[in-house]
């Protein structure tokens, strides 16, 4: 009798779970078990007693049982509890389909084990429940396949049998190929492409109000987006907001391998990449044979490939017969066919797969070898399973090796994409950019031309939507996404934006939550019963998430939620709607939100945020409105609570303004009126009157303003008064106070125009402001508002021309020229008028504005280039010369005369600002010119005789663009240590620490400058870089403390105290150190705008040590005894709180 246990290597050491099952299997007969196990290869075959397949089947079962046993142990199942799984596992192994699945791992083409069916079978047989969260069937399957490969290697006889089986399969395939094969009919393929892709896909959008079918073709509406190369850096992966970077570093949760300085370097490299049209990349097959196009959901990746395929399909076949045939492969379909065994590679997929028109693989192979095909793989991210996605990437890589002459394009979403493998396969990566303002305008024009017949209605609604995008930052942010822009265009037919933007956000979230759904993922998971979670449920969950965020420490400005809190919120909601296994479903939802959704994004360190702040604001506002609707019930908000607890607490915080505006627009007008009254009553001068400006914005949200009556009149009068606002003491025009006053006056003018544009009194009032107001900033603001809001008024254009030539202030005249050029570009008189201004106006501001506008908007006019050259060489005013040089360098880079002209200006212009500008423009525009680097190096030396601003710029550009040049680092070190000009030493230090932080001499140079430089600005930079980059250096800490106490300059002391308090706030010596500064710093105020280190130290003590027993007495002492009145006043105010 054969000892099967011995042959299988099954001793009692295999474990308490596996051994009894193997014992029973040996007794019951291994041969019968093996027949089911190797079903495909043993039809009508009689097994020998010691057939290697009998041995292999037993060994495989042993490995499978041991893996299940280990997975249960990892889930904290005890030895005693393990034994209760013996009977269920034996029952599972007796299931015929389970045997076939386990045996499938021996197939030569086995890629993945069907663990989903294994898990479903376990549940269908109603076996003992596995640990609900931790048991991982997929991991068991992966490890089992590896064990089977090892078994095959150990049994040579088994390998021989399997090889013969493969030969039979090849023979069978050959016979099948001899039968009916698809043709290679390119005309039918063209028809198939047009039938499949011609109509713009609007399935996910609400088109019930208008039938868009057959009216919008892809080629009519397609907008070629711009791209940036991102070979080294994926922005959405690394662009974590600054506040999150700081928080993660402080809590030691920032991944060790991600260096913040590397982030900065990657971002800089990415931002320096030129922006170009995606079609320029697509059409340049010589330089870009392999391309990956990355983008967000809805960014137009699939539409781009469809547009390329349709261009070929719509062209007569005779005209494209020599052009590459576009093969558009939707990887989601390919992955399904591959998993089902319908195809093994891309050729088979087109031969007999789920494609619009099958093409004979033999002829296709010949075309591919000749390089006469463009292959486009769409949606790598649509292959959801990570292991399968890796296999598809391998298929793509193998494909490029098999057909090296074929052009290949791959598209994928950014999140979850791993670039290394395709980067190694020589693929270049490009990031789709959001639509810019011109592309949005072009899209809206074509959309309305195609979908409207009434001319007046078409123009009115197009301009209304364009205005909403221009004026609402929230809507403008979403408009950069082609899918969301399309949805805006659909909604705009019957909705008024921006007032109706809550409905836009509702529809947008519905589209995103529905289109990239989780239902299929949930239904495929055997742990989860059938569950229905519609988009309304998901919106309700996101409302609760947003509400939780606003109540957190960072509030709305933080846009951050921890993973455990997110899971808790989702689990709680799912339980409230009676979803079973709520925690499991919540985790699956979070997994989908992280990898597939476009509303929440993963930030690292188990933290999440909203991708678009717009959705955070909308869901937060929606939750407050829901609670207000439940006033009088548990969890509801009364009107008084809405005023005081929501508006009262947050009107001073600008990050809340959009939320408060949305609330005002979503509640009844009578309640909104009371809220606006409440805002008007607040004292807002200390907060730049943001209470009044917010009240005006809330007024815009109200549909029926007539019912507001005296509330609206009172608000209007107060805003008009603010146009004359001023401080009760004198100040310089360049001081911070002057900027504050300008900001308030300008904002007041804009608020009146925006909220009362339809009032018959607004235009006359605005004209008076523009013509005769005593303050030039009011006149300037009025000019802008008139030009933009009353463009169609016949009096506006003549009036602007008068203003441009006659206003007393250059700033107002310049603004008038700019507005006229931009808003009346198509007027036949505008171009001649601007040329006259540029050539002969006596005012330099008018000349400068005219030069800039002509260069940017009339570049193709033959008179513009000579005009710019004349001004660059001979204008009497340096501002005009600089403007002309900048426009020439940026707009006429290919003109052979421009580079010599710039070099001449850099050498001979008598204005240092001009020479500084020329250096910057020359380096950035002609970096690859062989003469640029040697020329730039000469400009860094003190012996060059150049102005310090020129040398300063030259050093910056040298470090930025030529860090790998062997002479760059020595030049920077020399300048940092010994240059006579403080600004040159400073910029050299900054470049050293940014690019060469790890150079052994950088630290010593910084210490040297910190200790001995005679200029405060250089010491400031050196000490700041030391504090931020070398925190663990003990000597550096002593240097910082010394300068905090005794540096000659208050600015240096102030900065060092701030850096020490931030970087060493938990050190035991910090409180005493700050007390010493607050009492003894030698600061003496000479100007009102200076910052006192004593006050800074006091502020930090109050914030970090509010409950320290000495804090209150210190505050009282400073309120009475500090020599600086500002510090005494600050301390007294804090004592009152």
PyMOL commands that set and color helices and strands:
alter all, ss='L'
color gray80, all
select helices_A, chain A and resi 4-8+12-14+18-28+30-37+39-41+52-74+79-93+96-104+115-124+137-154+156-177+186-197+218-221+235-238+242-250+260-272+278-283+301-313+317-320+331-340+346-352+361-369+380-382+386-402+420-424+437-451+455-471+473-479+482-491+501-515+519-524+535-551+555-558+563-576+582-595+613-629+639-650+654-666+669-681+685-687+690-701+705-708+710-722+736-755+760-772+776-789+794-806+810-823+828-840+844-857+862-874+878-891+896-908+912-925+930-940+942-944+948-961+966-978+982-995+1002-1012+1016-1029+1034-1046+1050-1063+1070-1080+1093-1104+1111-1121+1125-1136
alter helices_A, ss='H'
color red, helices_A
select strands_A, chain A and resi 226-229+276-277+290-295+325-330+373-378+407-413+428-432+561-562+600-604+607-610
alter strands_A, ss='S'
color yellow, strands_A
deselect
rebuild
show_as cartoon
